[in-house]
Amino acid sequence: MLDPDRRRLRALRTSKQTNHAGRQFASTLHVMEDAMTLFASLRPSKPAIGRWMVVLTLLFVTTLVPVARAQSQDDGAKKLLKAMSDYVASQKNISIAYDSDIEVITADLQKIQFTSTGQLQLTRPDKVHASRTGGYADVEFFFDGKAFTFYAKHLNSFAQSQSPGSIDQLVDRLRGEYFVEAPGADLLVSNVYDRLIEDVIDARHIGLGVIDGVECEHLAFRNLDVDWQVWVEAGARPIPRKYVITSKAVTGGPQYTLRIKDWKTDAASAADAFVFKPPAGAKKVEFKELANVDEVPAGVVR
């Protein structure tokens, strides 16, 4: 006859076998039940030291099983992310169309989302042309390896700075000197994996998902301040299809979402596609004078 503890374990194991996570948990419970059976066989005829060895074994085994599973998830997610990184870095010319959503939390804790759409052309190592159009701003960005220009079409104003170097160096400068985060840029630099995996404390391969009819590997990662997810196209072309960043440091957990609708590689770009040509009447200003160019309109967050 089963003792009360083992009866409770068996009942719990049966109730947990309704899904994948439950089957894993049931497997752990099975190990615990077997160990308890062995423990019972040692009472009272075995020495106390033998019973303690079984208890230690039980603790070790039940701890080891979930840890091994977590390690497997961690390795699988990182391998898929590294494959995406290597593929993206190998593409000399990239052309994409995208939609982006950014959420903000107001002073009275209301969550509001703002949506934009845009396009991007990139030629490694040092050329980018990007656009972003939303309900409150219509902007373009140019970088020809020598200078970068930010053009506000709705204001017909632009700011420009000399900045020779690579795309990676430009991203660092924009973040360090101009406080422009551009979170989607991390998916396009030459060392995507190194940038994204830095400070990751948990990595999981969730499974499969479908983005715009395309089957994707769903990966989830955690840092101390943010959780982020990426959906990578399954198969021979592991490109990012969707990217979500959730801020844990802000009440309400606002998210930034990037959805890549069209990705072309080795798409030829016009020779002057990355050079800014001021339209008629365009006014050159300092960067600090470019107001109302953000995805979030002024006054929403106070």
C-alpha positions as CSV (number, residue, x, y, z in Angstrom):
1,M,0.0,0.0,0.0
2,L,1.2,3.5,-0.9
3,D,2.0,5.8,2.0
4,P,0.2,9.2,2.1
5,D,3.2,11.2,0.6
6,R,3.5,8.9,-2.3
7,R,-0.2,8.9,-3.0
8,R,-0.2,12.7,-3.1
9,L,2.7,12.6,-5.6
10,R,1.0,10.1,-7.8
11,A,-2.2,12.1,-7.9
12,L,-0.3,15.3,-8.6
13,R,1.7,13.6,-11.4
14,T,-1.6,12.4,-13.0
15,S,-3.2,15.9,-12.8
16,K,-0.2,17.6,-14.5
17,Q,0.0,15.4,-17.6
18,T,-2.4,17.6,-19.6
19,N,0.3,19.6,-21.5
20,H,4.0,19.7,-22.5
21,A,5.1,21.5,-19.3
22,G,3.0,19.2,-17.2
23,R,4.6,16.1,-18.8
24,Q,8.0,17.5,-17.9
25,F,6.8,18.1,-14.3
26,A,5.3,14.6,-14.1
27,S,8.6,13.1,-15.1
28,T,10.2,14.9,-12.2
29,L,7.5,13.7,-9.9
30,H,8.0,10.1,-11.1
31,V,11.7,10.4,-10.1
32,M,10.6,11.7,-6.7
33,E,8.1,8.9,-6.2
34,D,10.7,6.2,-7.1
35,A,13.1,7.8,-4.6
36,M,10.5,7.8,-1.9
37,T,9.8,4.1,-2.6
38,L,13.5,3.4,-2.1
39,F,13.5,5.5,1.0
40,A,10.6,3.6,2.4
41,S,12.4,0.3,1.8
42,L,15.2,1.5,4.1
43,R,12.8,2.1,7.1
44,P,13.5,1.0,9.7
45,S,16.0,-1.8,8.9
46,K,18.6,0.4,7.3
47,P,21.1,2.6,9.1
48,A,20.3,6.3,9.4
49,I,23.2,7.1,7.1
50,G,21.6,5.1,4.4
51,R,18.3,7.0,4.7
52,W,20.1,10.3,4.6
53,M,21.9,9.3,1.4
54,V,18.6,8.6,-0.3
55,V,17.3,12.0,0.9
56,L,20.4,13.7,-0.6
57,T,19.9,11.7,-3.8
58,L,16.3,12.8,-4.0
59,L,17.2,16.5,-3.6
60,F,20.0,16.2,-6.2
61,V,17.9,14.4,-8.8
62,T,14.8,16.6,-8.5
63,T,17.0,19.7,-8.8
64,L,19.1,18.4,-11.7
65,V,16.2,17.5,-14.0
66,P,14.7,21.0,-14.5
67,V,18.2,22.5,-14.6
68,A,19.2,20.2,-17.5
69,R,16.0,21.1,-19.3
70,A,16.7,24.9,-18.9
71,Q,20.2,24.5,-20.1
72,S,18.9,22.7,-23.2
73,Q,16.5,25.6,-24.0
74,D,19.3,28.1,-23.4
75,D,21.7,26.4,-25.9
76,G,19.0,26.0,-28.5
77,A,17.9,29.6,-28.4
78,K,21.4,30.9,-28.6
79,K,22.3,28.6,-31.5
80,L,19.3,29.9,-33.5
81,L,20.1,33.5,-32.6
82,K,23.8,33.0,-33.7
83,A,22.6,31.5,-37.0
84,M,20.4,34.6,-37.6
85,S,23.3,36.9,-36.7
86,D,25.8,35.1,-39.1
87,Y,23.3,35.2,-41.9
88,V,22.4,38.8,-41.5
89,A,26.1,39.8,-41.3
90,S,26.9,37.9,-44.5
91,Q,24.4,40.0,-46.5
92,K,26.2,43.0,-48.1
93,N,23.1,44.7,-49.4
94,I,19.7,44.6,-47.5
95,S,16.4,46.3,-48.3
96,I,13.5,46.0,-45.9
97,A,10.0,47.4,-45.3
98,Y,8.7,47.5,-41.8
99,D,6.1,48.5,-39.3
100,S,6.8,49.6,-35.8
101,D,4.8,50.1,-32.6
102,I,5.9,51.9,-29.5
103,E,3.9,52.1,-26.3
104,V,4.0,54.7,-23.6
105,I,2.5,54.9,-20.1
106,T,0.8,58.1,-19.2
107,A,0.9,59.8,-15.8
108,D,-2.5,58.2,-15.0
109,L,-1.1,54.8,-16.0
110,Q,-2.9,54.5,-19.3
111,K,-1.0,52.6,-22.0
112,I,-1.1,54.2,-25.5
113,Q,0.5,52.8,-28.6
114,F,1.8,54.7,-31.6
115,T,2.4,53.1,-35.0
116,S,4.7,54.0,-37.8
117,T,5.8,52.4,-41.1
118,G,9.1,52.7,-43.0
119,Q,11.7,51.4,-45.3
120,L,15.5,50.8,-45.1
121,Q,18.3,50.3,-47.5
122,L,21.8,49.2,-46.3
123,T,25.1,48.5,-48.0
124,R,27.9,47.2,-45.8
125,P,30.0,48.5,-44.3
126,D,29.1,52.2,-44.3
127,K,25.9,53.2,-46.1
128,V,22.3,53.5,-44.8
129,H,19.1,55.2,-46.0
130,A,16.0,54.8,-43.8
131,S,12.5,56.4,-43.6
132,R,9.8,56.4,-41.0
133,T,6.3,57.8,-41.4
134,G,3.8,58.0,-38.6
135,G,0.9,60.1,-37.6
136,Y,3.1,62.9,-36.1
137,A,6.4,62.8,-38.0
138,D,7.7,62.0,-41.5
139,V,11.5,61.6,-41.4
140,E,14.4,60.3,-43.4
141,F,17.9,59.3,-42.4
142,F,21.0,59.2,-44.7
143,F,24.5,58.0,-44.1
144,D,27.1,57.7,-46.9
145,G,30.1,56.7,-44.8
146,K,31.2,60.3,-44.3
147,A,28.2,62.2,-43.0
148,F,24.8,61.4,-41.5
149,T,21.7,63.6,-42.1
150,F,18.4,63.6,-40.4
151,Y,15.7,65.1,-42.5
152,A,12.2,66.0,-41.2
153,K,10.1,66.1,-44.3
154,H,7.0,67.5,-42.5
155,L,9.1,70.4,-41.4
156,N,11.4,70.6,-44.5
157,S,14.3,71.0,-42.1
158,F,17.5,68.9,-41.7
159,A,20.5,68.5,-39.4
160,Q,23.8,67.1,-40.6
161,S,27.0,66.0,-39.0
162,Q,30.3,64.6,-40.3
163,S,30.8,61.1,-39.0
164,P,33.2,59.0,-41.1
165,G,33.2,55.3,-40.2
166,S,31.1,52.1,-40.4
167,I,27.4,51.5,-39.7
168,D,28.3,49.9,-36.3
169,Q,30.3,53.0,-35.3
170,L,27.4,55.3,-36.4
171,V,24.9,53.3,-34.2
172,D,27.2,53.7,-31.2
173,R,27.6,57.4,-31.8
174,L,23.9,58.0,-32.2
175,R,23.3,56.3,-28.9
176,G,26.2,57.8,-27.0
177,E,26.1,61.4,-28.3
178,Y,22.6,62.0,-29.5
179,F,20.7,59.6,-27.3
180,V,18.9,58.0,-30.2
181,E,18.2,54.4,-29.2
182,A,17.0,53.0,-32.6
183,P,16.4,49.5,-31.1
184,G,15.9,47.9,-34.5
185,A,19.4,48.8,-35.5
186,D,20.7,45.9,-33.3
187,L,19.3,43.5,-35.9
188,L,21.3,45.0,-38.7
189,V,24.8,45.6,-37.4
190,S,27.7,43.3,-38.3
191,N,27.8,41.6,-34.8
192,V,24.1,41.1,-34.1
193,Y,24.7,38.2,-31.7
194,D,27.3,39.9,-29.5
195,R,25.1,43.0,-29.2
196,L,21.9,41.2,-28.4
197,I,23.3,38.5,-26.1
198,E,25.1,40.9,-23.9
199,D,23.7,40.8,-20.3
200,V,21.2,38.0,-21.1
201,I,20.3,36.1,-18.0
202,D,17.8,33.7,-19.5
203,A,17.3,32.3,-23.1
204,R,14.5,30.1,-24.3
205,H,13.4,28.5,-27.6
206,I,9.7,28.8,-27.2
207,G,8.8,26.9,-30.4
208,L,7.3,27.8,-33.7
209,G,5.2,30.8,-34.8
210,V,3.9,32.2,-38.1
211,I,4.5,35.8,-39.1
212,D,2.8,37.0,-42.3
213,G,2.4,33.4,-43.4
214,V,6.1,32.5,-42.8
215,E,7.0,29.8,-40.2
216,C,9.4,31.2,-37.7
217,E,11.4,30.0,-34.7
218,H,10.2,31.9,-31.6
219,L,13.0,32.9,-29.2
220,A,12.7,34.7,-25.9
221,F,15.4,36.3,-23.8
222,R,15.6,38.1,-20.5
223,N,17.9,40.9,-19.2
224,L,17.6,42.5,-15.8
225,D,15.7,45.5,-17.2
226,V,14.0,44.1,-20.3
227,D,12.5,41.0,-21.8
228,W,12.8,40.6,-25.5
229,Q,11.6,38.2,-28.2
230,V,12.6,37.6,-31.8
231,W,10.9,35.5,-34.4
232,V,13.5,34.1,-36.9
233,E,12.4,32.7,-40.3
234,A,12.8,28.9,-40.2
235,G,14.9,27.2,-42.9
236,A,17.8,28.3,-45.1
237,R,17.1,32.1,-44.7
238,P,17.1,32.8,-41.0
239,I,16.2,36.5,-41.0
240,P,14.4,38.4,-38.2
241,R,10.6,38.7,-38.9
242,K,9.5,40.2,-35.6
243,Y,11.2,41.8,-32.6
244,V,9.5,42.8,-29.3
245,I,11.2,44.5,-26.4
246,T,9.3,44.8,-23.1
247,S,10.5,47.2,-20.4
248,K,10.3,45.8,-16.9
249,A,11.7,48.9,-15.3
250,V,8.5,51.0,-16.2
251,T,5.2,50.4,-14.6
252,G,2.8,48.8,-17.1
253,G,5.6,47.1,-19.1
254,P,5.5,49.2,-22.3
255,Q,6.7,47.4,-25.5
256,Y,8.5,48.3,-28.7
257,T,7.6,46.1,-31.6
258,L,9.2,45.8,-35.0
259,R,7.6,43.8,-37.8
260,I,9.7,43.2,-41.0
261,K,7.2,42.8,-43.9
262,D,9.7,42.5,-46.7
263,W,13.4,41.6,-46.7
264,K,15.5,41.5,-49.9
265,T,19.2,40.7,-50.0
266,D,21.6,41.8,-52.7
267,A,19.1,44.3,-53.9
268,A,21.0,46.9,-56.0
269,S,20.8,50.4,-54.7
270,A,21.3,53.6,-56.8
271,A,24.7,55.1,-56.4
272,D,23.2,58.3,-54.8
273,A,20.6,56.6,-52.6
274,F,22.6,57.3,-49.5
275,V,23.5,60.9,-50.2
276,F,21.2,63.6,-49.0
277,K,20.2,66.2,-51.5
278,P,18.3,69.1,-49.8
279,P,14.9,69.8,-51.4
280,A,14.0,73.3,-52.4
281,G,13.6,75.6,-49.4
282,A,14.9,73.0,-46.9
283,K,16.4,74.7,-43.8
284,K,19.6,73.4,-42.1
285,V,19.3,73.5,-38.3
286,E,21.1,72.1,-35.3
287,F,20.0,68.7,-34.1
288,K,18.6,70.2,-30.9
289,E,16.3,72.4,-33.1
290,L,14.7,69.4,-34.7
291,A,11.5,69.3,-32.7
292,N,8.4,67.0,-33.1
293,V,10.3,64.3,-35.0
294,D,9.8,61.4,-32.6
295,E,7.3,58.6,-32.9
296,V,5.6,59.8,-29.8
297,P,4.1,63.3,-30.0
298,A,5.1,65.9,-27.4
299,G,2.9,66.1,-24.3
300,V,1.7,62.5,-24.2
301,V,4.1,61.5,-21.4
302,R,4.6,64.1,-18.6
